[in-house]
Structure formats: C-alpha cells, structure tokens
Amino acid sequence: MKALLLENVHPEAERILSEKGIEVETRKGALDTGELIEALEGVELLGIRSKTQVTREVFEAHPQLLSVGAFCIGTNQIDLTAATEHAVTCFNAPYSNTRSVVELAVAEIISMARHLTDKNKDMHEGVWDKSAKGAHEVRGRTLGIVGYGNIGSQLSVLAETLGMRVYYYDVVDRLPLGNAQRCDTLEELLERVETVSLHVDGRTSNNSLFGREQFERMRPRSLFLNLCRGMVVDYNALRDALVSGHIAGASVDVFPNEPKVAGDPFSSVLQGLPNVILTPHIGGSTQEAQVDIGRFVAGKLSSFVTSGSTTLSVNMPQVQLDTAVSGTRLLHLHRNVPGVLATVNSVLGGHGINIDRQQLSTRGDTGYLVTDAGNGVTREVIEQILGLPETIRLSTIN
C-alpha cells in the first residue's frame, strides 16, 4: 500500500504509516487538481492540509483511493459528497491544534490592546515612546466569539481567566462554559462587545459572513480577529473600517487566496496598515500541534487500513473495531437499504462460513457492515458480495 503526504505534514505521520508497512511519499507544497491526479497514480492513502483541493474529478480518476486524511481542522477542501459516493473514507484532526489557535488569539488581543506592534516598530527605529496613550488592559473588556465550537469555547475559558467578559453567537445551540453569555443573533453580539473573534467553519453558508454591514454594527474603536477562514470576511470592507478609524485594530491569519508554498508572493489589501497584525496562516503552526495532528490523523488512516475502523470519520458510518483480526474481516460499504445484512449473511451461510463478530452502522444513504468470518472466504464469496446491487465497495483484511 502507498500513501502520499502533501503540504509538509509532520514527519510523525510518515513514521506511523511506515511502521505499518505502508510506502510513504512526501511533498512540501500543495498540488492543483491536474498535478494531484497525476501524483495519485498507484496511491491508496492521501494526506493533505488546507490548500490542496480534493475534487470530484480527483475521486473519479482514482477508484483505488481508499482514504483521505486532512491534517488540519477543516475538511471544506475535500468534496465529501463525492468521496462518499466513491467509497473514500475521510478523517481530520478536529481537536489537535485547538490550544495553539487559542493562544495566538489571546496574544493578538493583548498585542492590539497594548499597541505592541507600534512600540516594537518605534524601538527598532530608535524611537523611545513610553506613553500609555491608547494602551488598555484586557481585564474588564468584552469579547464576542462568533462560532462556539472547539476553538471558540476554549478561547472563552482563557479569556475569562484574563478577566474578560465573554459573549458568543453560534447557529448551533451550544451550552456556555464558565460565565459566557449566549447571544441570540450576530447583530446582538456585535452591539455588545469591544473585541470580535471569528471561529466558524468553512461551510458554504459562511462565505462572506462578515462584511460592511457587520463592521458598521460593531462598536466604535473595536478590535477584530479572523483566525478561521479567509472566505468568511470581506477584507475590502475591513480595510475601509480600519482606515476610517471605526475599527481600531485587526489581526488576520487567513486569506481567500493563500500561496501554495513558502516563499511564494503574497498580497492583501490589508498590507501597509499600521493597526493590523498579519500572520501567514499559523494559528495551528506550533510544534506541539503539528506533532499531535500528525499522530492523530496518521493513526486514523493506519487503523482504517489495518482494522477497518472508521471512528471519527467525517463522511462514513462510524464503527470502532479491535485491531486483532482472526480469519478474514469483510468491510462492506453499501447503500443503506433494508435487507443488506440478511443478504450478506445468506451468502456467507450458503458457503458454510461461520460469523465470529459483526457490526453494522449507517449514516444517511450509506451503510458500513464489518464481518469477522472464519476461514473459507474464497474469491467466489467475495465476487458474490461484490455483485450485490447494494454494494459500493468491499475490502478484506486477513
């Protein structure tokens, strides 16, 4: 089996996969669709980060592809509908870099409140300005968190330990942590807080979530952070709000169009503004986070190919399995219609094959049946199950 890891996935991932006997090829940068289709020849496992787009065209070109691991939080760069249709199981790392993103957000909130970037620039230019003008503590100030998932909720906790009052808005009804208060609408949140931090996912409905109208609703001299997705914000509108002084400062880590590899040119309408902190999508770029992500996603890919486990898959029915396999393990991905389990068992029984263990899970239109069968699973048995009209893919582990 062969794996292709792109975009500088941490070496821990290569180590874990190699120990399972998987041949691993690594590449530093992202690939466009044509390059990816060419590179995937003979590859069963693909590892990416946020820049490589895995489209329907890619899945159609490579029916041998078994699994895609997103070594990051989001999966919007993967066509999950096409992946499911082509029986490709996808994983991500929803928790591993949470702390790193939160710490960057806290650091940037304090940096903007104290004008640390301006002080740093002046000092490097030989200017000694000890004035406290415009510098504030964050204690007692209000923070509004848009998106109260893994990152937003942890930011909420840390902000409270600094003495901030926290409000949040989320389209999902999430319970508050600590003393955080839920806002019923985004408009309500914007009118109540002095600092706004975005932590939403990359679903289509979040495209251009934050634009001119939202910046105008924010309180005068507020601070703004976007460490989630570049497509969420109208940066031209943000620039206008910053230049006018309505927004006092902004920190931005993500952009609609980002360079594929380090060293490629970068351009943004926010460049050159003194009250803006720009960082190159480094929210999760700490050694600790990258090791954890590499270990977590590679572990999921490894468990999938060695045992068939789909625990925490983002697109397939989830089945947790023991790694030990006695006899033959049949992994049957099928259309979720009544009678599949009985039909498969009838095939096995007709060939005198005993069933040791069996698990079935469904998700939407897809079912996943895992059967540990004794010896005697012949090619004829496999062909018969493959020939069932409900079968999408059948794999075996011995």
N, C-alpha and C positions, 0 to 999 in steps of 0.2 A: 504494500500500500504506500502511496505517496501523498505528501502534504506540501502545499505551497503557502508560505507565510510572507505577507507583504507589509510595507509601511513600518519597518523597524520594530516589529513585535519583539518583546523582550526575549533574550536567549533562554530563559527558563522554560518557555513554551517548546522550543526546539529540543531541549534536554528531555522533557517529559515525553514528548512524542517519540523521540529516537529510542528511549528506553523500552518502548513498546514494539520496537522493530519497524517503525514507520520511517521511510525515507523522507527527509525534510529538505526542501529548497527554500532559501530566504532571499528576499529582495528588499532594498531600502525604501523605495518610493511607491507611490500609488500607480495603478495602471488604468488607462482608459478602456472602454469596452472591447475594442479591437485587440489591444495588447493582452487583455485578460483572457479573451477567448483563445488566443494563441498560446499563452503561458499555461493554460489549464489542461493541455493535452496530456492524458495519462494520469491526471491528478484526481484523487478521491476526496481529499480534505483541503479546504481553503480557509486561511486565516487573514483577516483584514482589520484595519482600524476604521477611521471615519471618512476617508477620502475616496476609496475605491468603491465604485457603484457596481453592484451585482444585479444586473437587469434580467428580464425575461429572456432576452436574446442569449445571455450567457448560459442560463439553465437549459435552454433548448439546444444549444450547441454541444453540451456536455452531459449526456444522460448518465455517465458513470459517476458524476459528482454525488457524494453521499451527504456531506455536511459542510456548513459554513460557520466559522466562529468569528464573531465580531469582538475584537479585543478592545472594547470600549463599552460605554453605557448604551448608546443608541443603536437602533437597527434600521433607521429610515433609509440607509444607503443600500439596503437589501430589499428586493421585491419579494416580500414574504408570501404573497399570494401565489406567485409563480414558483417559488421554492416549494411550497406545499404541494402544488399540482405536479411537480416533478420529483416528489418524494425526497427532498433535500431538507434535512433537519438542521435548524439554525439555533445557535447559542449566542449569548452575550455575557457581559460582566456588569450586572446592574448595581452592584454594591462596592466593588473593589476600590474605585477611586473617589468615593464619596467624601472621605475626610480631606483629601488633597484639594478638591474643588472648594470645599467649605473654608478651609484655611486661607486659600487665596482670596476668597470673597471678603473674609474678615480683615485680612491685611490691606486690601484695597479700600475698604470702607474707612479704616483708620488713616490710611495714607491720604485719602481725599479730604477727610475732616481736618487733618493737620497740615495740609498742603506740603507734604513731604517731598513730592517731586519738584516743586518750585524751590524749596530750600536746598535740596540736593544740587539742582542746576546752578543756583546762585553761588553756592560754596565752590563748585568746580570752576566757576568763572571768577573766583576771588572776591565775591561779594558777601559781606557778613551782615545778615539781616536777622536780628534776634526778636523782631516784632511778633507779638501774638495776634496781630490783626487777622481776622478771618479764620483763626485756628480754633477748633472746638473739640471737646471730649465727645466720645460717642455715648457715654453713660447718660441716660435720661432721654436720649433721642429715639425717634420712632423708625422702625424698619418694616417695610412692606415686602413680603415674599410672594411672588407670583409663581405658583407651582409648588405644592407642599408634599412632594414625593420624598425619595431617599435623601437627596441633597438639601432640598428646601427645609425639611423638618429638622435635619441635623444643624443647619445654619441657624434655625430658630433657637435651638438649645444653646449653642455657643454665644449667640447674640445676647440672649438673656443673661448669661453669666457675666457679660460685659456691662450689664445694667441697661440694655436697650429694651424698649417696649416693642413687641412684635405683633404685627398683623399679617394675615395671609389670605390668599384667594386661590381656589382650585376648583376646577369643574367637577372634580370628584369630591364627595362629602367625606373629608378626612378629619379624624379627631385631632384636636390641638395637643401639642406637647407643652408641658410647663404652663406658663401663663399666656401663651399666644392666643390671640383672638381671631376668629374667622370672620371674613367679610363676605357678604352675600354676592357682591358684584366687584368687578375690577375697578369700576368708577368709584365705588365707596372706598376701596383701598387707596387709590391714588390721591384722594382728597384728605386722607387722614395721616399720611406718613411723610417723612422727610427724606427717606432713602428707599429706593425701589431696586430690588434684585430679582432678575428673571431666572427661573429654573424649570422651564417647561420642556417637553419632548419635541421631537421633530415631525409629529403628525401633520398632515396637510392643513388641517384646520388652524394650526398655529402660525401658518405663513402670514407675515405682515400683521401679527397680533398687536404690535406696538408701533404706532405711527404718530403723525402730527397731532391728532385729536387727543391721544393719551398723554403726550408730553405737555400739551396745553392744560390738561386737567391736573397735572402734578403741581404741588405747592411751589411757589417761587423759591429759588435758590436750593432746590432739592438735588440729591445725588442719585445717579443711575448706574446700574451694573447689568451687563449681559454676559453670563458665563455658560450659556446653554446652547443656542443655535443661532447662526448668523441670519438665517432667513426670517427670524421672528421679528426683527427690528428694521424700520425704515431709517437708515443711517443719515440720509439727507435731512430728514426731519430732526433727527438728534443734533446734527451739526447746527442747524438753524437755531434750535433751542439753546445750545451752548454759546453760540456767538451772541445771541440776544441777551444772555445772562439769566434767562429764566431757569435753566438748569445750571447749577454751579459747578458740577464736575461729573465725569463719566469714566467708567472702567469697562473696557470691551476686550474679550478674549476670543470671540468667534466672529466669523465674517461670511457673507454669502458666497464669496469666491476666494478660496484659500490656495496658496501654492501647493503643488504636489510633493515637492521635496525641499529640504533645507537649502537655502541659497538662491532659490527662485525669487524673482522680483515680487514685491508686494505693494499694493496701492489701496488707499482708503480715503474717503472724503474727510475722515476724522484726523488725518495726519496734519501735524503742524499746530494743532490747538493746544495751548499750554495747560488747560484744565482737563486733559484727557489722558488716561493711562491705557496704552495699547500693549497687549501681550499676544504672542503667536500660538493661540490655542493650547495653552499649557496648564489648563485647570487640573487635569489629571496627570500631568507630567512630573511626578516625583518618582524617585527610585522605589519607594515603598509601594506606591500604587501600581507601577508597571510590573513589578515582580508579582504582586497579588493578582493582577489581571492575567499575566502570562500563565501563572499557575492555575488559576480558576478555569479559564476558557480551554486551555490545553487539557486540563483534567476532564472537562466535559466531553471534548472531542475523543479523548482516549477511552473514557467509559463507554461512549456510544459505539465505537468500533470494536471494542473488546467484549462488551456485555449486552449492547443494545439499549442501554439506559438512556432515556430522554428527559430525565429530571431537569427542570428549569429551561427546557427548550421554549423558544418564543413562538413557535408555529406548529408544533406537533403535540398530539396527546402525550401526557407525561406518565412514564412508567419507571419506577425505581426497581432495579434488579440487582441480585447478587452477581459478583464478578465470576464466581465459580460456575462453570458450565460442564455438566456431565452428559455425555451423548451429544445430541445436536439441538441447538437452540434456533428456532424458526422465528424470524422477525417479519411479521406480515402487516404491511401498511395497506389499508384498503378503504374503499368508500364506505361511509357509515350508513349502512342499510341493515335492516333486520335479517338475521339468519346466517351471517358470515361465520360466527363462532361454530354453530352447529355444522355448517358445511365443511369447514376445515377439519373439525373433529371426525366427521364422517369419512373424509379422505384418509386420515391417519388410521382410523379404526379399520377401514377396509383393507389396509395393508398390514394389519396386525401390530401397529406401533403403539406402545404404551405411552401415556402422557404423565410425566412426573410433576410438572408445575405449569400453570398457565395464568397469564394476566392480560386483561383487556381494558383499554382506556379509549375514550372518544373525545374529540374536540371539533365541534362544528360538523363539517361534512366528512371528516377523516377519522378512521379508527385504526388503532395500533394493537395488534394481538401478538403476544410473545408466548411461545410454547417451548418448554423443555421436554423433548422427546427422547426416548431411549434409542439405542442403536437400531438401524434398519431404515433410516431415512435415505431412500435411494433417489437417483436422478428422476426416476419415474414419478415419485411422490412430489418432488419439487416442481416438476413440469405440470403436474395435475393442479397444484395450488396456484401456480403462475397463470394457468389457463382459466381460472375463475374470473367471471366478468367483473367482480368487485375488486380484484387485486390491482393495486397501484405499484407496489414493489415488494419483492420477497428476498430477504437475505438470510444467510445461515452462519452460525458460529459453532465451531466444533472444539 
